[in-house]
Protein backbone atom coordinates (compact mmCIF):
# COMPACT_ATOMS: atom_id res chain seq x y z
CA UNK A 1 0.00 0.00 0.00
CA UNK A 2 1.28 3.45 -0.91
CA UNK A 3 0.21 6.62 0.86
CA UNK A 4 0.09 9.88 -1.05
CA UNK A 5 -0.53 13.13 0.81
CA UNK A 6 -1.04 16.43 -0.99
CA UNK A 7 -0.40 19.85 0.48
CA UNK A 8 0.05 23.43 -0.64
CA UNK A 9 -3.41 24.30 -1.81
CA UNK A 10 -5.17 27.48 -0.83
CA UNK A 11 -6.68 30.73 -2.01
CA UNK A 12 -4.73 32.84 -4.47
CA UNK A 13 -5.54 35.78 -6.70
CA UNK A 14 -5.60 35.49 -10.45
CA UNK A 15 -2.06 35.74 -11.80
CA UNK A 16 -0.56 34.35 -8.64
CA UNK A 17 1.43 31.19 -7.98
CA UNK A 18 1.19 28.12 -5.80
CA UNK A 19 3.33 25.05 -5.37
CA UNK A 20 1.63 21.78 -4.56
CA UNK A 21 3.50 18.94 -2.91
CA UNK A 22 2.73 15.24 -2.81
CA UNK A 23 4.51 13.25 -0.14
CA UNK A 24 4.75 9.57 -0.95
CA UNK A 25 5.45 6.62 1.32
CA UNK A 26 7.36 4.97 -1.48
CA UNK A 27 10.19 6.01 -3.81
CA UNK A 28 8.49 7.98 -6.57
CA UNK A 29 11.35 7.40 -9.00
CA UNK A 30 10.36 3.73 -8.99
CA UNK A 31 6.81 4.58 -10.09
CA UNK A 32 6.01 3.96 -13.73
CA UNK A 33 4.24 7.28 -13.76
CA UNK A 34 3.32 10.02 -11.29
CA UNK A 35 0.79 12.68 -12.00
CA UNK A 36 -1.43 15.51 -10.90
CA UNK A 37 -5.12 15.50 -11.67
CA UNK A 38 -7.81 18.01 -10.84
CA UNK A 39 -11.55 18.05 -10.50
CA UNK A 40 -13.56 21.23 -10.64
CA UNK A 41 -17.12 21.41 -9.28
CA UNK A 42 -19.52 19.68 -11.63
CA UNK A 43 -16.76 18.44 -13.90
CA UNK A 44 -14.90 15.19 -14.40
CA UNK A 45 -11.43 14.61 -13.05
CA UNK A 46 -8.81 15.53 -15.63
CA UNK A 47 -5.08 15.08 -16.04
CA UNK A 48 -3.05 18.21 -15.35
CA UNK A 49 0.47 16.87 -15.74
CA UNK A 50 2.41 13.66 -15.39
CA UNK A 51 5.98 12.47 -15.31
CA UNK A 52 7.21 9.04 -16.25
CA UNK A 53 10.06 7.12 -14.67
CA UNK A 54 12.41 8.28 -17.44
CA UNK A 55 11.55 11.90 -16.72
CA UNK A 56 9.27 12.43 -19.71
CA UNK A 57 6.52 14.90 -18.90
CA UNK A 58 3.10 15.64 -20.32
CA UNK A 59 0.80 18.59 -19.67
CA UNK A 60 -2.79 19.42 -20.38
CA UNK A 61 -3.05 22.07 -23.09
CA UNK A 62 -4.75 24.40 -20.64
CA UNK A 63 -1.70 24.54 -18.35
CA UNK A 64 1.20 24.32 -20.80
CA UNK A 65 3.74 27.04 -20.20
CA UNK A 66 2.27 27.86 -16.79
CA UNK A 67 2.67 24.68 -14.74
CA UNK A 68 5.74 22.57 -14.06
CA UNK A 69 5.91 19.06 -12.60
CA UNK A 70 9.01 17.87 -10.82
CA UNK A 71 10.36 15.25 -8.45
CA UNK A 72 12.38 16.00 -5.36
CA UNK A 73 15.92 14.62 -5.00
CA UNK A 74 14.78 12.87 -1.82
CA UNK A 75 12.75 10.67 -4.18
CA UNK A 76 9.61 10.86 -2.08
CA UNK A 77 8.03 14.16 -3.07
CA UNK A 78 6.29 15.21 -6.26
CA UNK A 79 5.69 18.89 -6.97
CA UNK A 80 3.40 20.92 -9.16
CA UNK A 81 4.51 24.52 -9.61
CA UNK A 82 1.57 26.57 -10.80
CA UNK A 83 2.16 30.06 -12.17
CA UNK A 84 -0.10 32.65 -13.80
CA UNK A 85 -3.09 31.03 -12.17
CA UNK A 86 -6.54 31.65 -13.59
CA UNK A 87 -9.99 31.30 -12.02
CA UNK A 88 -10.58 28.28 -14.25
CA UNK A 89 -7.73 26.51 -12.45
CA UNK A 90 -9.92 26.34 -9.36
CA UNK A 91 -10.33 22.68 -8.43
CA UNK A 92 -9.34 19.94 -6.04
CA UNK A 93 -5.93 18.70 -7.11
CA UNK A 94 -5.07 15.05 -6.65
CA UNK A 95 -1.73 13.25 -6.70
CA UNK A 96 -1.58 9.91 -8.47
CA UNK A 97 1.06 7.25 -8.78
CA UNK A 98 1.28 3.90 -10.47
CA UNK A 99 3.59 1.17 -9.25
CA UNK A 100 3.57 -2.28 -10.87
CA UNK A 101 0.11 -1.82 -12.31
CA UNK A 102 -1.41 -0.57 -9.06
CA UNK A 103 -2.90 2.92 -9.00
CA UNK A 104 -2.78 5.08 -5.88
CA UNK A 105 -4.47 8.39 -5.12
CA UNK A 106 -4.16 11.07 -2.50
CA UNK A 107 -7.18 12.72 -0.92
CA UNK A 108 -6.63 16.01 -2.71
CA UNK A 109 -5.92 19.62 -1.91
CA UNK A 110 -8.19 22.51 -2.83
CA UNK A 111 -6.93 25.35 -4.99
CA UNK A 112 -9.13 28.40 -5.33
CA UNK A 113 -8.20 31.21 -7.70
CA UNK A 114 -10.10 34.46 -7.25
CA UNK A 115 -10.63 36.91 -10.08
C-alpha positions as CSV (number, residue, x, y, z in Angstrom):
1,X,0.0,0.0,0.0
2,X,1.3,3.5,-0.9
3,X,0.2,6.6,0.9
4,X,0.1,9.9,-1.1
5,X,-0.5,13.1,0.8
6,X,-1.0,16.4,-1.0
7,X,-0.4,19.8,0.5
8,X,0.1,23.4,-0.6
9,X,-3.4,24.3,-1.8
10,X,-5.2,27.5,-0.8
11,X,-6.7,30.7,-2.0
12,X,-4.7,32.8,-4.5
13,X,-5.5,35.8,-6.7
14,X,-5.6,35.5,-10.4
15,X,-2.1,35.7,-11.8
16,X,-0.6,34.3,-8.6
17,X,1.4,31.2,-8.0
18,X,1.2,28.1,-5.8
19,X,3.3,25.1,-5.4
20,X,1.6,21.8,-4.6
21,X,3.5,18.9,-2.9
22,X,2.7,15.2,-2.8
23,X,4.5,13.3,-0.1
24,X,4.7,9.6,-0.9
25,X,5.4,6.6,1.3
26,X,7.4,5.0,-1.5
27,X,10.2,6.0,-3.8
28,X,8.5,8.0,-6.6
29,X,11.4,7.4,-9.0
30,X,10.4,3.7,-9.0
31,X,6.8,4.6,-10.1
32,X,6.0,4.0,-13.7
33,X,4.2,7.3,-13.8
34,X,3.3,10.0,-11.3
35,X,0.8,12.7,-12.0
36,X,-1.4,15.5,-10.9
37,X,-5.1,15.5,-11.7
38,X,-7.8,18.0,-10.8
39,X,-11.6,18.0,-10.5
40,X,-13.6,21.2,-10.6
41,X,-17.1,21.4,-9.3
42,X,-19.5,19.7,-11.6
43,X,-16.8,18.4,-13.9
44,X,-14.9,15.2,-14.4
45,X,-11.4,14.6,-13.0
46,X,-8.8,15.5,-15.6
47,X,-5.1,15.1,-16.0
48,X,-3.1,18.2,-15.4
49,X,0.5,16.9,-15.7
50,X,2.4,13.7,-15.4
51,X,6.0,12.5,-15.3
52,X,7.2,9.0,-16.2
53,X,10.1,7.1,-14.7
54,X,12.4,8.3,-17.4
55,X,11.5,11.9,-16.7
56,X,9.3,12.4,-19.7
57,X,6.5,14.9,-18.9
58,X,3.1,15.6,-20.3
59,X,0.8,18.6,-19.7
60,X,-2.8,19.4,-20.4
61,X,-3.0,22.1,-23.1
62,X,-4.7,24.4,-20.6
63,X,-1.7,24.5,-18.4
64,X,1.2,24.3,-20.8
65,X,3.7,27.0,-20.2
66,X,2.3,27.9,-16.8
67,X,2.7,24.7,-14.7
68,X,5.7,22.6,-14.1
69,X,5.9,19.1,-12.6
70,X,9.0,17.9,-10.8
71,X,10.4,15.2,-8.5
72,X,12.4,16.0,-5.4
73,X,15.9,14.6,-5.0
74,X,14.8,12.9,-1.8
75,X,12.7,10.7,-4.2
76,X,9.6,10.9,-2.1
77,X,8.0,14.2,-3.1
78,X,6.3,15.2,-6.3
79,X,5.7,18.9,-7.0
80,X,3.4,20.9,-9.2
81,X,4.5,24.5,-9.6
82,X,1.6,26.6,-10.8
83,X,2.2,30.1,-12.2
84,X,-0.1,32.6,-13.8
85,X,-3.1,31.0,-12.2
86,X,-6.5,31.6,-13.6
87,X,-10.0,31.3,-12.0
88,X,-10.6,28.3,-14.2
89,X,-7.7,26.5,-12.4
90,X,-9.9,26.3,-9.4
91,X,-10.3,22.7,-8.4
92,X,-9.3,19.9,-6.0
93,X,-5.9,18.7,-7.1
94,X,-5.1,15.0,-6.7
95,X,-1.7,13.3,-6.7
96,X,-1.6,9.9,-8.5
97,X,1.1,7.3,-8.8
98,X,1.3,3.9,-10.5
99,X,3.6,1.2,-9.3
100,X,3.6,-2.3,-10.9
101,X,0.1,-1.8,-12.3
102,X,-1.4,-0.6,-9.1
103,X,-2.9,2.9,-9.0
104,X,-2.8,5.1,-5.9
105,X,-4.5,8.4,-5.1
106,X,-4.2,11.1,-2.5
107,X,-7.2,12.7,-0.9
108,X,-6.6,16.0,-2.7
109,X,-5.9,19.6,-1.9
110,X,-8.2,22.5,-2.8
111,X,-6.9,25.3,-5.0
112,X,-9.1,28.4,-5.3
113,X,-8.2,31.2,-7.7
114,X,-10.1,34.5,-7.3
115,X,-10.6,36.9,-10.1
